[in-house]
Amino acid sequence: MPIFFVDMEMRPGPSVQRQPYVRIAQWRFSRLSDGNVALLGCPLSTSSVRVTSPVVSVKGRDVVTSSGRHYLLLGDPTENEAVLLGMVAMLISSGQRFVDVTEEILKAAHDEGSGWMNPHVH
């Protein structure tokens, strides 16, 4: 699936009530400037990159964010350089930095058995 980055404007996604579950491909986790972790990826319903609200938990392939939305991770974390460049550019354009913590999150989620819980989100 080709990914097109028409603009780097950050805008809110649909309400959680309208879209409580999102299937997401070409994904990675990034630690943001405030210490929180966000999921970045391409929802199957669009050709854009989504940056989520802070991740609260990761259990298997289910990711829950502070908004209450659930994301189902499809496939493995992306290694696609064009997608990664788009993710980095999107975060930088919004004043954030991209610090990839995908392997750290997945390892912690696996090692802890019950999943990974974000200590920064209460």
C-alpha positions in Angstrom: 0.0 0.0 0.0 1.6 3.3 -1.0 1.7 6.0 1.7 1.4 9.6 0.6 2.3 12.5 2.8 0.4 15.5 1.3 1.0 17.8 4.3 2.4 17.5 7.7 -0.5 19.2 9.5 -1.4 17.6 12.7 -5.2 17.4 13.2 -7.4 15.6 15.6 -8.7 12.1 14.6 -12.3 11.1 14.8 -14.0 11.0 18.2 -13.5 7.8 20.2 -17.2 7.3 20.2 -17.2 7.3 16.4 -14.1 5.2 16.1 -13.4 3.2 19.3 -11.3 0.6 17.5 -8.6 1.2 14.8 -6.7 -1.4 12.9 -3.2 0.0 12.3 -0.4 -1.1 10.0 3.2 0.2 9.4 3.5 1.1 13.1 6.2 2.1 15.6 6.2 3.4 19.2 8.0 6.7 20.0 8.9 8.4 23.3 7.7 12.0 23.0 9.4 15.2 24.4 7.1 15.0 27.5 8.2 11.4 28.3 5.0 9.8 27.1 4.9 7.1 24.5 2.8 7.4 21.4 1.9 4.9 18.7 2.5 6.0 15.1 1.1 4.2 12.2 -1.2 4.0 9.2 -4.8 3.2 9.9 -6.2 0.9 7.3 -9.0 3.3 6.5 -6.7 6.1 5.4 -3.4 6.8 3.6 -2.2 9.0 6.4 0.0 8.5 9.5 -1.6 8.8 12.8 0.1 9.9 16.0 -2.0 8.7 19.0 -2.6 10.2 22.4 -0.3 8.8 25.0 -0.3 5.0 25.2 -1.7 3.6 28.4 -1.1 -0.1 27.9 0.1 -2.7 25.4 -1.3 -6.2 25.8 -0.5 -8.6 22.9 -1.5 -6.7 19.8 -4.0 -4.4 21.6 -2.9 -0.9 22.4 -5.0 1.4 24.6 -4.4 5.1 24.6 -5.3 7.8 27.1 -8.3 8.7 25.0 -9.7 5.2 25.5 -9.3 4.2 21.9 -8.0 0.7 21.1 -5.6 0.0 18.3 -5.1 -3.4 16.8 -1.5 -3.8 15.6 -1.3 -5.5 12.2 1.9 -7.1 11.1 5.3 -6.4 12.5 6.7 -2.9 13.3 7.5 -1.1 10.0 11.0 -1.0 8.6 9.8 1.0 5.5 12.1 4.0 5.2 9.6 6.2 3.5 7.0 5.6 6.3 9.7 6.1 9.0 10.7 9.4 7.4 7.1 10.5 7.3 6.7 9.7 11.0 9.8 11.6 12.0 8.8 14.6 9.8 5.3 14.7 11.3 6.6 14.7 14.9 9.3 17.3 14.2 6.8 19.6 12.4 4.7 19.5 15.6 7.7 20.3 17.8 8.2 16.8 19.0 11.1 14.4 18.6 11.2 10.8 17.4 12.8 8.4 19.8 12.0 4.9 18.7 11.1 2.7 21.7 9.3 0.0 19.8 11.6 -2.9 20.8 11.7 -1.7 24.4 7.9 -1.6 24.6 7.4 -5.0 22.9 10.1 -6.6 25.1 8.6 -5.2 28.3 5.1 -6.2 27.2 6.3 -9.8 26.5 8.5 -10.1 29.7 5.8 -8.8 32.0 3.3 -11.3 30.7 0.3 -9.1 31.5 1.4 -6.4 29.2 3.1 -3.0 29.4 1.6 -0.2 31.4 2.8 3.4 30.9 4.1 4.8 34.2 3.7 8.4 32.9 -0.1 8.1 32.4 -2.3 8.0 35.4 
